[in-house]
Amino acid sequence: MPLHTLPAADVPARLGDFDTVIDARTEDEYALDHLPGAVNWPTLNNEERIVIGTMYKQVNAFEAKKRGAALSARNIAAHIEREVIDKPKGWKPLVYCWRGGNRSGALATILSAIGFQVTLIEGGYKAWRGALLESLPGLAQRLRYRVVCGPTGSGKTRLLHALADAGAQVLDLEALACHRSSVLGLVPGQPQPSQKHFDSLVWARLRGFDPDRVVYVESESKKVGNLRVPDALMDAMRASPCLDLQLPDEERVALLLEDYAFFLQDPDFFCRRLDALTQLQGRAVIEDWQAQVRAGQSPAVVRELLTRHYDPVYAASIRRNFVQFGAATVCTLPDRSTAALQALARELVAQDTAVSA
C-alpha cells in the first residue's frame, strides 16, 4: 500500500483521522516534546543513535548506514511484535521523526508493506513545531478570558479547580508547568516539562476550548518557574476582565500551610528556598526567618512572607500589568473551605451562562 504524507500545518485538523500517532525518535527526543497523544517507538534508541552518529564522524557514512539499518530493523521488528500483531487491517497510523526522514521512513515503509494505510508528517517534528508556534497566537486570541487575581494564599488555584468541577473552561498554567509560579513555587519531585512541551500542552488546551464560552485563568507572570507563557496568550490575559479574590489573612496563612505542607515536613528544604529571597529582603531578614523555621515557627514566617514580600510585590505587579484590574469584580470568600469555593464557582458559572444566553 502506498505511503501518504501530510503537511504539518494540516495535522491539527486531521489528528482524529488516525488510530495511533507514532514518534519514531529516541526516548530523550520524545521526552523533550512530542505530538499530543503520541506513543514512542524508537527506530534507534538513545544509545544506538549516539553510536551511529559517532560512526558517521569517525568511520564513514556507508558503514554507519549498514550498522544503523541492522539496529533499526531489529527495533522495528520488536515494535511490530509488541504493538502491531493484533491490529486490524484498517488500522491507520500517523508516523513522524525529527525531519520526516530515515527513521520514520523505515518504520512507515514496513508498516505500509504489511498493508496498513500509513501517513508520514512532511518535515517531521521540526515542521510540526513550526506549525504549532505559528498557530498559537491565533488560538490564544480567539478566546475570551476572565483572569482570577488576588494576593498570594487567597485560593486562586483552588477556585480554578472548583470552577472546573462546576463545568467552566479552565486554563491551569501552573498545573501544566508543574510549578506554583512564585519564588517558593518549586514542587518537590515534580520536574518542570521542557519549554517545547509546555508550549505543546498550552496549545492542546487552547485548541480544546469553545470560543463561545469564557476561559478562566490565573493572573500569572510571564514566567511560571523556568517556563515562559506564550506572548500572545500573556497579552490576551493582561487585556482581559479580572476577578479580585479576597480571603481573610488568617485563612490565607492556613491555606498556604496546607498547600505547601512539604515545607513543614522538611524545614531544611524551606530554608534553602528562602535563600532565593536574600537579594530582595536582605541576609539578616532571611537568617531570622530560617531560625524561626528551624524553631518550628513556620506559620509566623509565612505571615511575614505575605506582608513583607508577596503582598507588596503582587499589588504592584497586578496593577501594572492587568489593565482591567481597576474594574475587577471583588469576590470575598468567608473562609478557605471547599463549600465556600464551590458556592463562588457555581455563582460565577451561573453568571456566565446568563450572559451567554
Secondary structure, DSSP 8 states (H G I E B T S, - for coil): ---EEEEGGGHHHHGGG-SEEEE-S-HHHHHH---TT-EE--SS-HHHHHHHHHHHHHT-HHHHHHHHHHHHHHHHHHHIIIIITT--TT--EEEE-SSSSHHHHHHHHHHHHHT---EEEETHHHHHHHHHHHHHHHHHHTS-EEEEE--TTS-HHHHHHHHHHTT-EEE-HHHHHTB-SSTT-B-TT-----HHHHHHHHHHHHHHS-TTS-EEEE---SEETTEE--HHHHHHHHTS-EEEEE--HHHHHHHHHHHTHHHHH-HHHHHHHHGGGHHHH-HHHHHHHHHHHHTT-HHHHHHHIIIIIIHHHHHHHHHHH-TTGGG-EEEE-SSS-HHHHHHHHHHHHHHHHHHH-
